[in-house]
Amino acid sequence: MSDHSVHLDRTKAVPEPVVCDLSNPDTEAGNTPRARFPSGGEAPSAESRCYKFRSDYRWEGVPTRPYKDVPANWAQAVRCVLIGAGQEATDFHLRYFELAPGGYTSLEKHDHAHVIVAVRGKGIVVAAPHRFDVVPLDTVYIAPEAPHQIINAGQEPFGFLCIVDAVRDRPRALSSGEVSRLMENPALRDLIRTASSQAVSGTPCQPIGNAKGESNGE
């Protein structure tokens, strides 16, 4: 019997264009098809849809929620889940985050990678050991396990799209030792925001959020 399993080598780039074979070897062999969706259950029932963009950087039919449900180590941030909350048949989730002036996300890390596309304002993406200054349409790849934080670097809202795996691990806070090592990097020392630090604008950290918001964050 031939082996139909696919093994991905993430160390090698995939050339373009990508050819997609939509055949299902298991079905053709008379076996029970493998689960195609993250839940492992039945196919999601969501139909094709369009969320209309508004001039205030919100989308019709998409609620705006606090960045996380626990008000700790982040400030002045909200999120909108564009794809991922409506039983869409995707292997990824697409969210929009927005940071008010002085706002920033949690300093954290996780096993999954994610991609950030700036869409309004100016921001700084810390993806240790790197610092990236971004403006609309700049795109940042944050590698797995890279300590990261996103900061509003301007006087207007900074908004960005964030793409992550649909099935992913929870974000983890850095240990005090990891934070100390980050502070040894002169490029990051004055950027990193913790519960005891000040925001970019010089105002004290004032986290927002409540128990009603979802907690997937980044």
Backbone as ProteinMPNN parsed JSONL, in Angstrom:
{"seq_chain_A": "MSDHSVHLDRTKAVPEPVVCDLSNPDTEAGNTPRARFPSGGEAPSAESRCYKFRSDYRWEGVPTRPYKDVPANWAQAVRCVLIGAGQEATDFHLRYFELAPGGYTSLEKHDHAHVIVAVRGKGIVVAAPHRFDVVPLDTVYIAPEAPHQIINAGQEPFGFLCIVDAVRDRPRALSSGEVSRLMENPALRDLIRTASSQAVSGTPCQPIGNAKGESNGE", "coords_chain_A": {"N_chain_A": [[0.857, -1.203, 0.0], [0.544, 2.187, -0.849], [2.064, 5.06, 0.642], [0.238, 7.718, 1.632], [0.548, 9.89, 3.222], [1.536, 13.229, 3.992], [4.508, 14.937, 4.448], [5.792, 17.773, 5.85], [8.537, 19.839, 5.421], [9.545, 22.32, 7.287], [11.799, 23.798, 7.15], [12.455, 24.334, 4.603], [11.888, 26.415, 1.85], [8.807, 26.883, 0.096], [8.347, 26.737, -3.286], [6.809, 29.105, -5.566], [4.424, 28.828, -8.289], [2.087, 27.391, -5.903], [0.837, 24.166, -6.184], [-2.275, 22.765, -5.776], [-3.598, 19.727, -4.814], [-6.678, 18.452, -4.806], [-7.723, 15.991, -4.391], [-8.706, 13.216, -2.316], [-6.855, 10.88, -0.889], [-7.501, 8.933, 1.035], [-10.271, 8.616, 0.848], [-10.465, 7.736, -1.779], [-9.283, 5.283, -1.52], [-11.154, 3.907, -0.196], [-11.273, 4.205, 2.49], [-12.113, 5.686, 5.726], [-12.526, 9.135, 5.567], [-10.016, 11.52, 6.606], [-10.178, 13.909, 9.293], [-10.753, 17.216, 8.287], [-10.777, 19.612, 9.518], [-9.953, 21.87, 12.202], [-11.324, 21.212, 14.6], [-11.748, 18.544, 14.453], [-14.18, 17.442, 14.137], [-17.375, 17.481, 12.499], [-17.687, 19.071, 9.259], [-17.486, 22.631, 9.283], [-20.393, 24.756, 9.173], [-20.566, 27.23, 8.036], [-21.462, 29.649, 5.608], [-20.338, 31.222, 2.549], [-19.334, 34.623, 2.888], [-19.352, 38.215, 3.422], [-17.752, 40.719, 5.179], [-18.386, 43.978, 5.557], [-16.209, 46.702, 5.273], [-15.741, 49.539, 7.366], [-15.376, 53.121, 7.639], [-14.269, 53.745, 10.081], [-12.405, 51.848, 10.68], [-13.55, 49.41, 11.4], [-15.655, 46.492, 11.058], [-18.721, 45.647, 9.565], [-20.981, 43.704, 11.391], [-19.032, 42.434, 12.865], [-17.99, 42.087, 16.084], [-16.342, 44.343, 18.387], [-13.909, 43.724, 20.749], [-12.32, 43.632, 24.023], [-8.733, 43.354, 24.082], [-7.689, 41.191, 25.63], [-9.155, 39.106, 28.204], [-8.177, 39.414, 30.711], [-6.999, 41.983, 32.634], [-3.979, 42.728, 32.444], [-0.595, 43.578, 32.019], [-0.897, 44.749, 29.488], [-2.147, 47.386, 27.399], [-4.72, 49.654, 26.462], [-5.932, 48.358, 24.126], [-7.743, 46.684, 21.554], [-9.649, 44.115, 19.848], [-10.803, 42.495, 16.843], [-12.333, 39.681, 15.615], [-12.097, 38.513, 12.534], [-12.051, 36.26, 10.817], [-12.618, 33.087, 12.011], [-14.254, 32.943, 14.192], [-16.682, 32.141, 13.329], [-17.222, 29.488, 12.532], [-15.792, 28.979, 10.187], [-14.301, 27.182, 7.463], [-11.347, 27.002, 7.701], [-7.775, 26.757, 8.063], [-6.609, 28.699, 9.469], [-6.797, 31.678, 11.509], [-8.007, 34.998, 11.304], [-7.423, 38.096, 12.604], [-8.126, 41.474, 13.664], [-6.287, 43.882, 15.29], [-6.162, 46.729, 17.39], [-4.385, 49.456, 18.667], [-4.589, 52.063, 20.89], [-3.177, 55.419, 21.133], [-0.256, 55.202, 23.075], [-0.76, 52.604, 23.67], [-0.195, 49.012, 23.98], [0.616, 45.532, 23.389], [0.622, 42.344, 25.144], [3.729, 41.197, 26.522], [5.05, 38.337, 25.39], [5.289, 34.814, 24.476], [4.992, 31.961, 22.26], [4.292, 28.659, 20.888], [3.39, 28.701, 18.261], [3.722, 30.312, 15.053], [3.161, 33.667, 13.803], [1.7, 36.15, 11.607], [1.896, 39.579, 10.893], [0.248, 42.354, 9.576], [0.492, 45.648, 9.048], [-2.006, 48.192, 9.068], [-2.947, 50.732, 9.68], [-1.736, 53.861, 11.003], [1.308, 54.094, 13.014], [3.689, 51.735, 14.172], [5.622, 49.694, 16.467], [7.189, 46.648, 16.291], [8.312, 44.324, 18.424], [10.225, 41.575, 18.117], [11.996, 39.537, 19.476], [15.383, 38.803, 18.744], [14.876, 41.232, 17.484], [13.852, 44.512, 16.317], [11.199, 46.086, 14.707], [10.165, 48.794, 12.873], [7.085, 49.851, 11.784], [4.762, 50.725, 9.181], [1.63, 51.329, 7.428], [0.846, 48.455, 5.512], [3.35, 47.279, 5.75], [4.768, 44.138, 6.513], [5.155, 41.62, 8.905], [6.792, 38.725, 9.981], [6.566, 36.662, 12.722], [8.478, 34.493, 14.437], [8.068, 31.116, 15.755], [8.171, 30.815, 19.305], [9.505, 33.204, 19.661], [10.048, 35.876, 21.778], [7.76, 38.511, 22.009], [6.244, 41.728, 21.386], [3.918, 44.309, 20.708], [3.697, 47.691, 19.878], [2.176, 50.879, 19.995], [3.443, 53.496, 18.164], [2.844, 56.083, 17.61], [0.71, 59.046, 17.474], [-1.83, 58.476, 16.823], [-4.384, 55.93, 16.37], [-2.969, 52.642, 16.11], [-3.314, 50.111, 13.905], [-3.533, 46.648, 13.051], [-3.567, 43.678, 11.054], [-3.685, 40.262, 12.008], [-2.515, 37.049, 11.497], [-2.969, 33.73, 12.384], [-2.452, 30.237, 13.27], [-5.341, 28.12, 13.233], [-5.565, 26.105, 15.107], [-3.813, 26.28, 17.972], [-1.306, 26.919, 20.505], [-1.602, 28.326, 23.838], [-0.697, 31.718, 24.618], [2.321, 32.47, 26.456], [3.62, 33.993, 29.338], [6.722, 35.742, 29.779], [9.518, 34.68, 31.726], [11.074, 36.187, 34.646], [13.811, 36.095, 34.294], [14.032, 35.826, 31.503], [12.975, 38.27, 30.694], [14.879, 39.966, 31.788], [17.096, 39.296, 30.229], [16.247, 40.23, 27.755], [16.272, 42.949, 28.292], [18.932, 43.457, 28.265], [19.573, 43.909, 25.689], [20.377, 46.609, 23.823], [18.832, 47.673, 21.775], [16.284, 47.038, 22.421], [15.814, 47.695, 25.027], [14.61, 50.139, 25.881], [12.107, 49.852, 24.906], [10.542, 47.656, 25.702], [7.595, 46.816, 27.41], [6.279, 46.385, 30.578], [4.255, 45.411, 33.424], [5.041, 47.275, 35.268], [6.179, 49.294, 33.884], [6.312, 52.255, 31.719], [4.2, 53.474, 29.112], [4.752, 54.048, 25.559], [4.121, 56.717, 25.06], [4.705, 57.905, 27.422], [2.857, 57.886, 29.403], [1.391, 56.325, 32.321], [1.036, 52.748, 32.587], [-2.121, 51.6, 31.787], [-4.091, 49.215, 31.903], [-6.786, 47.794, 29.973], [-9.875, 45.971, 29.771], [-12.092, 43.188, 30.355], [-13.99, 40.608, 32.026], [-15.827, 39.768, 30.181], [-14.801, 39.725, 27.675], [-13.219, 37.776, 25.055], [-10.407, 35.523, 25.268], [-8.296, 34.905, 23.547], [-6.34, 36.602, 22.57], [-3.186, 37.277, 21.143]], "CA_chain_A": [[0.0, 0.0, 0.0], [1.351, 3.403, -0.912], [1.948, 5.968, 1.775], [-0.318, 8.972, 1.131], [0.755, 10.973, 4.176], [2.366, 14.324, 3.517], [5.433, 15.413, 5.464], [6.235, 19.123, 5.517], [9.814, 20.273, 5.97], [9.382, 23.755, 7.471], [13.079, 24.489, 6.964], [12.648, 24.572, 3.179], [10.885, 27.296, 1.265], [7.945, 26.279, -0.912], [8.363, 27.609, -4.463], [5.541, 29.495, -6.163], [3.136, 28.733, -7.61], [1.779, 26.167, -5.176], [-0.198, 23.372, -6.843], [-3.114, 22.103, -4.767], [-4.281, 18.512, -5.247], [-7.859, 18.38, -3.957], [-8.182, 14.615, -4.219], [-8.55, 12.671, -0.967], [-6.387, 9.499, -1.058], [-8.184, 8.011, 1.94], [-11.584, 8.333, 0.289], [-10.285, 6.931, -2.976], [-8.897, 3.931, -1.122], [-12.268, 3.281, 0.486], [-11.138, 4.373, 3.929], [-12.812, 6.825, 6.3], [-11.732, 10.358, 5.356], [-9.446, 12.162, 7.768], [-10.79, 15.191, 9.633], [-10.11, 18.319, 7.582], [-10.949, 20.845, 10.234], [-9.253, 21.855, 13.483], [-12.078, 20.607, 15.687], [-11.763, 17.107, 14.291], [-15.566, 17.025, 14.023], [-17.974, 17.658, 11.192], [-17.299, 20.289, 8.568], [-18.227, 23.822, 9.691], [-21.561, 25.014, 8.339], [-20.575, 28.624, 7.607], [-21.543, 29.917, 4.189], [-19.513, 32.343, 2.098], [-19.875, 35.866, 3.425], [-18.509, 39.399, 3.3], [-17.878, 41.708, 6.25], [-18.114, 45.262, 4.929], [-15.301, 47.581, 6.0], [-16.243, 50.875, 7.65], [-14.33, 54.139, 7.654], [-13.656, 53.812, 11.409], [-11.589, 50.638, 10.82], [-14.344, 48.328, 11.951], [-16.339, 45.741, 10.031], [-20.121, 45.391, 9.881], [-21.247, 42.344, 11.846], [-17.902, 41.901, 13.642], [-17.904, 42.838, 17.349], [-15.05, 44.797, 18.902], [-13.761, 43.223, 22.115], [-11.005, 43.906, 24.615], [-7.616, 42.521, 23.608], [-7.76, 39.969, 26.433], [-10.134, 39.24, 29.286], [-7.47, 39.67, 31.969], [-6.329, 43.286, 32.502], [-2.622, 42.667, 32.988], [0.548, 43.648, 31.116], [-1.235, 45.297, 28.181], [-2.851, 48.649, 27.599], [-5.416, 50.366, 25.396], [-5.935, 47.497, 22.948], [-8.969, 45.959, 21.254], [-9.502, 43.172, 18.743], [-11.966, 42.05, 16.074], [-12.062, 38.401, 14.958], [-12.715, 38.549, 11.211], [-12.233, 34.867, 10.41], [-12.228, 32.189, 13.089], [-15.31, 32.864, 15.211], [-17.947, 31.806, 12.691], [-17.208, 28.126, 11.979], [-15.234, 28.947, 8.845], [-13.489, 25.991, 7.185], [-9.986, 27.448, 7.429], [-6.732, 26.308, 8.988], [-6.045, 29.892, 10.075], [-7.692, 32.715, 12.005], [-7.612, 36.35, 10.925], [-7.935, 39.077, 13.562], [-7.651, 42.854, 13.584], [-5.998, 44.476, 16.588], [-5.93, 48.167, 17.332], [-3.791, 50.018, 19.869], [-4.724, 53.512, 21.011], [-1.893, 56.03, 21.5], [0.209, 54.718, 24.361], [-1.152, 51.21, 23.866], [0.731, 47.938, 23.634], [0.149, 44.179, 23.668], [1.392, 41.606, 26.153], [5.046, 40.645, 26.218], [4.753, 36.913, 25.507], [5.806, 33.928, 23.442], [4.186, 30.755, 22.091], [4.855, 27.701, 19.94], [2.966, 28.963, 16.887], [4.153, 31.543, 14.385], [2.074, 34.48, 13.268], [2.041, 37.182, 10.635], [1.262, 40.856, 11.184], [0.222, 43.308, 8.466], [0.049, 46.955, 9.536], [-3.001, 48.787, 8.173], [-3.134, 52.159, 9.975], [-0.856, 54.388, 12.033], [2.707, 53.668, 13.096], [3.899, 50.831, 15.284], [6.899, 49.011, 16.662], [7.043, 45.226, 16.588], [9.46, 43.681, 19.053], [10.266, 40.132, 17.92], [13.362, 39.397, 19.952], [16.12, 39.992, 19.186], [14.714, 42.274, 16.491], [12.882, 45.592, 16.408], [10.742, 46.493, 13.391], [9.292, 49.963, 12.821], [6.183, 49.513, 10.688], [3.703, 51.62, 8.719], [0.663, 50.523, 6.684], [1.195, 47.41, 4.549], [4.528, 46.527, 6.17], [4.365, 42.801, 6.951], [6.15, 41.046, 9.815], [6.668, 37.331, 10.393], [7.095, 36.425, 14.067], [8.798, 33.071, 14.487], [7.675, 30.414, 16.982], [8.961, 30.973, 20.525], [10.169, 34.511, 19.741], [9.386, 36.84, 22.663], [7.309, 39.611, 21.162], [5.329, 42.737, 21.898], [3.587, 45.287, 19.677], [3.566, 48.971, 20.564], [1.796, 52.035, 19.188], [4.556, 54.443, 18.164], [2.397, 57.371, 17.109], [-0.318, 59.779, 18.198], [-3.12, 58.03, 16.322], [-4.469, 54.475, 16.554], [-2.17, 51.743, 15.287], [-4.091, 48.905, 13.661], [-2.848, 45.637, 12.24], [-4.145, 42.35, 10.892], [-2.832, 39.203, 12.56], [-2.888, 35.729, 11.003], [-2.414, 32.66, 13.215], [-3.052, 28.922, 13.08], [-6.614, 27.922, 13.912], [-5.238, 25.286, 16.284], [-2.56, 26.856, 18.465], [-1.122, 26.9, 21.947], [-1.886, 29.575, 24.514], [0.484, 32.548, 24.872], [2.959, 32.303, 27.758], [4.384, 35.145, 29.806], [8.143, 35.502, 29.938], [10.023, 34.642, 33.091], [11.858, 37.374, 34.995], [15.129, 35.945, 33.678], [13.917, 36.122, 30.076], [12.805, 39.72, 30.568], [16.183, 40.579, 32.077], [17.97, 39.105, 29.068], [15.791, 41.163, 26.721], [16.689, 44.294, 28.675], [20.36, 43.6, 27.968], [19.682, 44.297, 24.286], [20.157, 48.061, 23.789], [17.807, 48.015, 20.787], [14.965, 46.719, 22.977], [15.744, 48.062, 26.445], [13.688, 51.243, 26.13], [10.831, 49.571, 24.263], [9.783, 46.615, 26.377], [6.604, 47.291, 28.379], [5.808, 45.425, 31.572], [3.23, 45.984, 34.291], [5.595, 48.372, 36.069], [6.821, 50.28, 33.016], [5.448, 53.251, 31.13], [3.926, 53.295, 27.693], [5.605, 54.826, 24.67], [3.824, 58.134, 25.164], [5.137, 58.397, 28.72], [1.776, 57.761, 30.375], [1.475, 55.057, 33.026], [0.299, 51.603, 32.067], [-3.506, 51.563, 32.232], [-4.693, 48.116, 31.157], [-8.226, 47.73, 29.86], [-10.335, 44.612, 29.544], [-13.013, 42.674, 31.358], [-14.23, 39.168, 31.956], [-16.744, 39.465, 29.101], [-14.061, 39.579, 26.424], [-12.562, 36.501, 24.831], [-9.04, 35.591, 25.785], [-7.262, 34.348, 22.697], [-5.239, 37.549, 22.389], [-2.409, 37.031, 19.941]], "C_chain_A": [[0.883, 1.239, 0.0], [1.082, 4.283, 0.282], [1.499, 7.331, 1.265], [-0.092, 10.129, 2.089], [1.732, 11.992, 3.61], [3.23, 14.826, 4.658], [5.978, 16.754, 5.024], [7.56, 19.416, 6.194], [9.771, 21.788, 6.074], [10.686, 24.524, 7.309], [13.312, 24.843, 5.503], [11.522, 25.453, 2.648], [10.082, 26.548, 0.218], [7.906, 27.203, -2.123], [6.958, 27.941, -4.93], [5.566, 29.139, -7.647], [2.958, 27.402, -6.889], [0.654, 25.44, -5.902], [-0.965, 22.605, -5.783], [-3.801, 20.899, -5.392], [-5.452, 18.295, -4.305], [-8.382, 16.969, -3.792], [-7.899, 14.146, -2.802], [-8.137, 11.217, -1.075], [-7.145, 8.517, -0.173], [-9.546, 7.622, 1.394], [-11.464, 7.432, -0.931], [-9.938, 5.487, -2.644], [-10.014, 3.212, -0.392], [-12.2, 3.393, 1.992], [-11.957, 5.557, 4.412], [-11.961, 8.072, 6.122], [-11.199, 10.908, 6.667], [-10.155, 13.483, 8.034], [-10.027, 16.321, 8.962], [-10.059, 19.578, 8.416], [-10.366, 20.741, 11.634], [-9.986, 21.149, 14.598], [-12.051, 19.098, 15.624], [-13.168, 16.574, 14.134], [-16.07, 17.211, 12.61], [-17.528, 18.983, 10.582], [-18.119, 21.471, 9.075], [-19.333, 24.147, 8.684], [-21.599, 26.431, 7.803], [-20.637, 28.72, 6.089], [-20.586, 31.053, 3.832], [-20.164, 33.648, 2.544], [-18.889, 37.001, 3.192], [-18.803, 40.324, 4.466], [-17.454, 43.059, 5.672], [-17.275, 46.148, 5.846], [-15.932, 48.952, 6.178], [-15.082, 51.85, 7.765], [-13.644, 54.275, 9.007], [-12.79, 52.592, 11.705], [-12.286, 49.585, 11.68], [-15.073, 47.664, 10.794], [-17.768, 45.456, 10.476], [-20.314, 43.92, 10.266], [-20.136, 41.717, 12.657], [-17.777, 42.701, 14.935], [-16.476, 43.234, 17.694], [-14.972, 44.421, 20.374], [-12.431, 43.687, 22.705], [-9.959, 42.93, 24.092], [-7.574, 41.182, 24.326], [-8.739, 40.192, 27.573], [-9.492, 39.475, 30.642], [-6.692, 40.979, 31.829], [-4.949, 43.294, 33.152], [-1.605, 42.727, 31.856], [0.166, 43.989, 29.672], [-2.068, 46.544, 28.41], [-3.5, 49.133, 26.311], [-5.44, 49.588, 24.084], [-7.293, 46.803, 22.803], [-8.71, 45.016, 20.092], [-10.852, 42.869, 18.109], [-11.579, 40.735, 15.394], [-12.82, 38.386, 13.633], [-13.019, 37.151, 10.692], [-11.743, 33.984, 11.548], [-13.284, 32.033, 14.155], [-16.633, 32.393, 14.629], [-17.977, 30.461, 12.004], [-16.718, 28.074, 10.534], [-14.314, 27.734, 8.668], [-12.08, 26.399, 6.777], [-9.033, 26.872, 8.461], [-6.085, 27.487, 9.699], [-7.161, 30.754, 10.643], [-7.12, 34.067, 11.611], [-8.267, 37.32, 11.898], [-7.395, 40.462, 13.234], [-7.472, 43.367, 14.997], [-5.768, 45.97, 16.406], [-5.461, 48.674, 18.687], [-3.986, 51.522, 19.848], [-3.353, 54.112, 21.296], [-1.49, 55.643, 22.922], [-0.09, 53.262, 24.611], [-0.087, 50.213, 23.445], [0.117, 46.598, 23.997], [1.008, 43.54, 24.757], [2.781, 41.245, 25.622], [4.932, 39.145, 26.458], [5.467, 36.12, 24.425], [4.871, 32.727, 23.352], [4.794, 29.887, 20.999], [4.515, 28.037, 18.488], [3.556, 30.273, 16.358], [2.934, 32.398, 14.086], [2.621, 35.581, 12.38], [1.236, 38.432, 10.954], [1.365, 41.747, 9.951], [-0.331, 44.629, 9.005], [-0.939, 47.555, 8.541], [-3.297, 50.252, 8.487], [-2.148, 52.585, 11.054], [0.572, 53.892, 11.919], [2.883, 52.784, 14.326], [5.317, 50.31, 15.345], [6.585, 47.571, 17.03], [8.362, 44.735, 17.175], [9.305, 42.177, 18.846], [11.7, 39.726, 18.204], [14.159, 38.397, 19.114], [15.932, 41.219, 18.298], [13.696, 43.338, 16.92], [12.515, 46.004, 14.976], [9.812, 47.701, 13.535], [8.397, 49.816, 11.59], [5.157, 50.615, 10.438], [2.785, 50.774, 7.841], [1.25, 49.722, 5.52], [2.561, 46.791, 4.788], [4.045, 45.207, 6.79], [5.489, 42.162, 7.749], [5.806, 39.586, 10.095], [7.317, 37.184, 11.762], [7.248, 34.923, 14.249], [8.292, 32.426, 15.782], [8.682, 30.643, 18.106], [9.707, 32.303, 20.604], [9.407, 35.4, 20.725], [8.997, 38.073, 21.856], [6.321, 40.515, 21.892], [5.117, 43.767, 20.794], [3.163, 46.578, 20.353], [3.103, 50.037, 19.576], [2.899, 53.076, 19.306], [4.143, 55.835, 17.701], [1.329, 58.001, 17.991], [-1.71, 59.505, 17.634], [-3.201, 56.523, 16.51], [-3.543, 53.725, 15.603], [-2.947, 50.444, 15.145], [-3.343, 47.931, 12.779], [-3.682, 44.36, 12.171], [-3.156, 41.323, 11.409], [-3.377, 37.856, 12.111], [-2.184, 34.676, 11.851], [-3.053, 31.333, 12.827], [-4.387, 28.845, 13.815], [-6.429, 27.097, 15.178], [-3.868, 25.73, 16.767], [-2.502, 26.78, 19.981], [-1.427, 28.279, 22.523], [-0.608, 30.398, 24.676], [1.008, 32.33, 26.287], [3.741, 33.563, 28.103], [5.855, 34.769, 29.935], [8.51, 35.451, 31.419], [10.814, 35.913, 33.37], [13.251, 37.303, 34.382], [15.098, 36.256, 32.193], [13.753, 37.614, 29.837], [14.141, 40.424, 30.796], [17.127, 40.452, 30.894], [17.55, 40.026, 27.914], [16.29, 42.569, 27.017], [18.174, 44.535, 28.436], [20.601, 44.014, 26.522], [19.386, 45.79, 24.174], [19.084, 48.488, 22.801], [16.399, 47.822, 21.345], [14.735, 47.296, 24.365], [14.69, 49.121, 26.726], [12.312, 51.011, 25.53], [9.944, 48.637, 25.061], [8.864, 47.209, 27.438], [6.191, 46.145, 29.29], [4.802, 46.135, 32.459], [3.739, 47.194, 35.058], [6.219, 49.474, 35.217], [5.813, 51.303, 32.528], [5.287, 53.0, 29.65], [4.782, 54.243, 26.866], [5.374, 56.319, 24.838], [4.274, 58.745, 26.474], [4.05, 58.334, 29.776], [1.856, 56.415, 31.067], [0.654, 53.976, 32.345], [-1.102, 51.597, 32.653], [-4.23, 50.467, 31.466], [-6.208, 48.262, 31.091], [-8.612, 46.298, 29.596], [-11.281, 44.199, 30.644], [-13.295, 41.23, 31.099], [-15.155, 38.8, 30.827], [-16.017, 39.245, 27.776], [-13.471, 38.2, 26.288], [-11.081, 36.65, 25.143], [-8.0, 35.028, 24.846], [-6.127, 35.304, 22.427], [-4.514, 37.317, 21.091], [-2.321, 35.545, 19.665]], "O_chain_A": [[1.85, 1.327, 0.757], [-0.003, 4.252, 0.862], [2.242, 8.022, 0.567], [-0.504, 11.251, 1.796], [2.635, 11.652, 2.846], [2.714, 15.111, 5.738], [6.561, 16.868, 3.946], [7.689, 19.259, 7.408], [9.938, 22.48, 5.07], [10.69, 25.755, 7.325], [14.254, 25.568, 5.183], [10.352, 25.247, 2.967], [10.612, 25.677, -0.472], [7.47, 28.348, -2.001], [6.025, 27.165, -4.722], [6.647, 29.144, -8.236], [3.604, 26.41, -7.227], [-0.377, 26.042, -6.202], [-0.374, 21.879, -4.983], [-4.508, 21.036, -6.39], [-5.252, 17.987, -3.13], [-9.392, 16.764, -3.118], [-6.963, 14.623, -2.159], [-8.993, 10.371, -1.333], [-7.405, 7.387, -0.586], [-9.941, 6.458, 1.459], [-12.241, 6.493, -1.107], [-10.264, 4.574, -3.403], [-9.864, 2.052, -0.007], [-12.977, 2.753, 2.701], [-12.444, 6.347, 3.604], [-10.786, 8.07, 6.489], [-11.839, 10.783, 7.711], [-10.674, 14.109, 7.11], [-8.801, 16.387, 9.05], [-9.363, 20.526, 8.054], [-10.289, 19.649, 12.195], [-9.353, 20.543, 15.464], [-12.303, 18.431, 16.627], [-13.348, 15.363, 14.009], [-15.312, 17.114, 11.644], [-17.06, 19.885, 11.276], [-19.325, 21.337, 9.278], [-19.216, 23.846, 7.497], [-22.582, 26.809, 7.165], [-19.96, 27.979, 5.376], [-20.088, 31.757, 4.711], [-21.389, 33.764, 2.574], [-17.739, 36.775, 2.814], [-19.956, 40.675, 4.717], [-16.285, 43.252, 5.338], [-17.583, 46.321, 7.025], [-16.578, 49.471, 5.268], [-13.938, 51.443, 7.966], [-12.56, 54.853, 9.092], [-12.475, 52.33, 12.866], [-11.685, 48.966, 12.558], [-15.11, 48.197, 9.685], [-18.004, 45.07, 11.621], [-19.869, 43.015, 9.559], [-20.271, 40.576, 13.1], [-17.481, 43.895, 14.881], [-15.523, 42.543, 17.335], [-15.861, 44.759, 21.156], [-11.526, 44.088, 21.973], [-10.285, 41.807, 23.705], [-7.435, 40.141, 23.682], [-9.108, 41.327, 27.873], [-10.194, 39.713, 31.625], [-5.807, 41.072, 30.979], [-4.773, 43.798, 34.261], [-1.733, 42.019, 30.857], [0.84, 43.558, 28.737], [-2.629, 46.736, 29.489], [-2.925, 49.04, 25.226], [-5.017, 50.101, 23.048], [-7.907, 46.392, 23.788], [-7.676, 45.104, 19.429], [-11.898, 42.972, 18.749], [-10.587, 40.691, 14.666], [-14.045, 38.262, 13.615], [-14.112, 36.89, 10.19], [-10.604, 34.108, 11.998], [-13.228, 31.093, 14.948], [-17.612, 32.258, 15.363], [-18.673, 30.291, 11.003], [-17.164, 27.236, 9.75], [-13.636, 27.315, 9.606], [-11.667, 26.169, 5.641], [-9.426, 26.542, 9.58], [-5.124, 27.309, 10.447], [-8.33, 30.58, 10.299], [-5.904, 34.258, 11.587], [-9.492, 37.372, 12.014], [-6.343, 40.604, 12.61], [-8.393, 43.298, 15.811], [-5.24, 46.409, 15.385], [-6.054, 48.366, 19.721], [-3.591, 52.187, 18.89], [-2.439, 53.376, 21.669], [-2.288, 55.747, 23.853], [0.282, 52.726, 25.655], [0.805, 50.528, 22.658], [-0.797, 46.531, 24.819], [1.987, 44.123, 25.222], [2.968, 41.02, 24.426], [4.74, 38.714, 27.595], [6.156, 36.68, 23.573], [4.057, 32.496, 24.246], [5.692, 30.317, 20.275], [5.273, 27.693, 17.581], [3.845, 31.201, 17.114], [1.804, 31.91, 14.113], [3.81, 35.899, 12.392], [0.043, 38.357, 11.248], [2.434, 41.878, 9.355], [-1.502, 44.705, 9.376], [-0.752, 47.451, 7.328], [-3.847, 50.955, 7.639], [-1.766, 51.788, 11.911], [0.992, 53.353, 10.895], [2.307, 53.045, 15.382], [6.102, 50.462, 14.409], [5.819, 47.303, 17.956], [9.394, 44.733, 16.503], [8.356, 41.575, 19.348], [12.514, 39.588, 17.291], [13.688, 37.3, 18.812], [16.738, 42.148, 18.35], [12.821, 43.101, 17.753], [13.39, 46.239, 14.142], [8.799, 47.636, 14.232], [8.898, 49.673, 10.475], [4.747, 51.333, 11.35], [3.112, 49.627, 7.535], [2.013, 50.22, 4.693], [2.917, 45.844, 4.086], [3.041, 45.175, 7.5], [6.642, 42.161, 7.318], [4.661, 39.259, 10.407], [8.482, 37.538, 11.943], [6.269, 34.178, 14.219], [8.107, 33.111, 16.787], [9.892, 30.661, 17.878], [10.48, 32.506, 21.54], [8.22, 35.652, 20.518], [9.811, 38.614, 21.108], [5.669, 40.124, 22.861], [6.038, 44.062, 20.032], [2.364, 46.564, 21.289], [3.586, 50.089, 18.444], [3.253, 53.492, 20.409], [4.998, 56.677, 17.43], [1.077, 57.547, 19.107], [-2.659, 60.227, 17.94], [-2.182, 55.89, 16.785], [-3.358, 54.117, 14.451], [-3.21, 49.756, 16.132], [-2.611, 48.33, 11.873], [-4.403, 44.015, 13.108], [-1.944, 41.486, 11.27], [-4.552, 37.552, 12.316], [-0.965, 34.715, 12.02], [-4.074, 31.305, 12.139], [-4.549, 29.43, 14.886], [-7.062, 27.364, 16.2], [-2.874, 25.575, 16.058], [-3.52, 26.6, 20.649], [-1.502, 29.269, 21.795], [0.466, 29.823, 24.855], [0.24, 32.041, 27.204], [4.437, 34.127, 27.258], [6.187, 33.608, 30.174], [7.881, 36.105, 32.252], [11.182, 36.635, 32.444], [13.814, 38.327, 33.994], [16.022, 36.878, 31.669], [14.321, 38.163, 28.893], [14.487, 41.365, 30.081], [17.872, 41.382, 30.586], [18.399, 40.539, 27.185], [16.684, 43.299, 26.107], [18.625, 45.681, 28.408], [21.707, 44.423, 26.168], [18.251, 46.204, 24.409], [18.483, 49.55, 22.963], [15.435, 48.371, 20.813], [13.597, 47.38, 24.828], [13.952, 49.015, 27.706], [11.439, 51.874, 25.63], [8.726, 48.809, 25.093], [9.299, 48.009, 28.267], [5.802, 45.073, 28.826], [4.527, 47.32, 32.272], [2.95, 48.05, 35.457], [6.724, 50.465, 35.744], [4.63, 51.246, 32.863], [6.142, 52.384, 29.015], [5.451, 55.127, 27.402], [6.318, 57.106, 24.767], [4.236, 59.964, 26.635], [4.289, 58.691, 30.929], [2.337, 55.449, 30.474], [-0.3, 54.26, 31.62], [-1.265, 51.589, 33.873], [-4.913, 50.751, 30.482], [-6.838, 48.778, 32.014], [-7.763, 45.486, 29.231], [-11.281, 44.778, 31.73], [-12.892, 40.68, 30.074], [-15.276, 37.615, 30.516], [-16.57, 38.64, 26.858], [-13.242, 37.519, 27.287], [-10.568, 37.762, 25.267], [-6.903, 34.694, 25.294], [-5.033, 34.859, 22.08], [-5.144, 37.173, 20.044], [-1.701, 35.134, 18.685]]}, "name": "protein", "num_of_chains": 1, "seq": "MSDHSVHLDRTKAVPEPVVCDLSNPDTEAGNTPRARFPSGGEAPSAESRCYKFRSDYRWEGVPTRPYKDVPANWAQAVRCVLIGAGQEATDFHLRYFELAPGGYTSLEKHDHAHVIVAVRGKGIVVAAPHRFDVVPLDTVYIAPEAPHQIINAGQEPFGFLCIVDAVRDRPRALSSGEVSRLMENPALRDLIRTASSQAVSGTPCQPIGNAKGESNGE"}
